Amino acid sequence: MPAPLGGARAALAVRGLERSFGHVRALRGIDFALEAGDSLAVFGPNGAGKTTLLRILAGLLRPHKGEVLLDGAPLERTDAAHRRRVGLIAHYSLLYDGLTAAENLAFYARLYGLRDREALVTRALENVGLADRAGDAVGTFSRGMVQRMAIARALLHEPRIVLLDEPFSGLDQRAAATLRDLLMRLRAERRTMVLVTHNIDEGLELATHVAIQVAGRLAEFGPVAGDLAAYRARYAEATASRG
Amino acid sequence: MGELLRAAWAIAAKDVLLEFRSRTAFVSALVFTALVLAIFNFARDPTAVSAVDLAPGILWITFTFAAMLGLNRAFGLERENRALDGLLLSPASRTAIYLGKVLANLVFVGSVEAIALPLFALFFNVPILPVLGPLVLVIALATVGFVAVGTLMSSMAVNTRLAELMLPVLLLPFLVPPVTAAVQMTARLFAGRPFSEVSAWLRLLVGYDIVFVAACILFFESTIEE
């Protein structure tokens, strides 16, 4: 099913995205567009190319064909202004185990050229419930705490576009609830989000749009329509026919 | 320019702090230095070759391989939790990332050299104090050259499976000019020859630094981009 393209000034649009790793074609022509405030949940089985898509959107990976447009302008991977608008919550924390929670965030605040760093770091740690662990090394944190730190790092510079790669994986119930609240708040603030997951329940709860990605292609893209059972059926159908 | 330097400084300060906390590479480099100097000291035959003739080569072998331990760690730090992605996602330019790493490596290698030099003088009984000024200049110039190239090679080796083995293989051929120049200049300084006698080697070292620092800045982006 062809994915509709938005207007020329869509907050985030991708056109004809293709990427291979050797003989493996991870993306085979991905098109979609999101307006400001839209939240896209991309569902797909392992190996569907979801993480590759997210890394290209973040500017970490170069597409072999196609382009990514932010507010209508092509993503220039070396352009600092573009990178200031994007935040990525990845599989990995992107943090330094040997630095404390506060030092990690202060380092990133410095890289982003943010002012009033101390207050900013304190607020970011409070937002993820880790203010009392500010002086502890990240290497001593549990998986859930590291994930909350990764969220604090990704949102520190208040990006307009937030990319999330399986953000709920490994989180306990409390951490998952904190993350859900944060993402709901981002949605209310009309940030554009792309959430990659194979958990349909969690994705649907946060999304305004849904895509099903199988074998490097979008089998479906559009606004959320239908209930959980309907999406489960469509997901099963898409993965069975194209996987 | 201000942003570039600010980001480079932040990256260098972070790397130095991480090394200060763990001290793994620094202690390894110091132990390695002491061992190499001790082994060479006891293995040499003082009646066959004088210490002054042998010392320059040993000094630079020690510096080069001790530095390698630090250079390996430069991007190894960023492999943990894929922190390199965090740097690449940030607005810091690739040049700032490279310069930050070079700066941190210079602090690391410079600190190792500052401790190794008195050890070297002690083991080989070489009078370094009368030639300390010119010797420090030679060490500084050669160190800038091989740290600049070594930082670039470290960024290339970090994503390979055997990064620790790959770095020497990639780096050593590029170190032939600066290490040769440094050995030649050090030998003449220890022999009490006038500094003017080493001006050709000095020009080579300065030229190497200028060309390779510029080339490494230009090539760095293509080595870390996927």
Contacts between the chains, C-beta under 8 A, distances in Angstrom:
chain1	res1	chain2	res2	distance
A	55	B	226	7.8
A	58	B	89	6.1
A	59	B	88	7.8
A	59	B	89	7.2
A	60	B	85	5.9
A	60	B	88	5.9
A	60	B	89	6.7
A	60	B	226	6.7
A	61	B	226	5.0
A	62	B	225	6.7
A	62	B	226	6.6
A	77	B	225	7.4
A	78	B	93	7.5
A	78	B	94	7.2
A	78	B	221	7.4
A	80	B	3	7.8
A	80	B	91	3.5
A	80	B	92	7.8
A	80	B	93	6.9
A	81	B	91	7.5
A	83	B	89	6.1
A	83	B	90	6.4
A	83	B	91	4.9
A	84	B	91	5.2
A	86	B	89	7.1
A	88	B	85	7.6
A	88	B	89	5.8
A	90	B	82	7.0
A	90	B	85	6.5
A	92	B	81	4.9
A	92	B	82	4.0
A	92	B	85	7.2
A	93	B	81	4.7
A	94	B	81	5.9
A	94	B	82	5.9
A	94	B	83	5.4
A	94	B	85	5.4
A	94	B	86	3.5
A	94	B	89	7.6
A	95	B	81	5.5
A	95	B	83	6.7
A	95	B	86	7.4
A	96	B	14	7.1
A	96	B	18	6.2
A	96	B	77	7.4
A	96	B	80	6.8
A	96	B	81	7.3
A	96	B	83	5.8
A	97	B	80	6.1
A	97	B	81	6.9
A	98	B	17	8.0
A	98	B	18	4.7
A	98	B	21	5.0
A	98	B	22	5.9
A	99	B	14	7.2
A	99	B	17	7.1
A	99	B	18	6.8
A	103	B	17	7.4
A	107	B	10	6.2
A	107	B	14	5.2
A	108	B	86	6.8
A	108	B	90	6.8
A	110	B	6	7.1
A	110	B	7	7.5
A	110	B	10	4.1
A	111	B	7	5.7
A	111	B	10	5.8
A	111	B	11	7.7
A	111	B	87	7.3
A	111	B	90	4.1
A	111	B	91	7.1
A	111	B	92	4.9
A	112	B	90	6.0
A	112	B	91	6.1
A	113	B	3	6.3
A	113	B	6	7.0
A	113	B	7	8.0
A	113	B	91	6.9
A	153	B	86	7.1
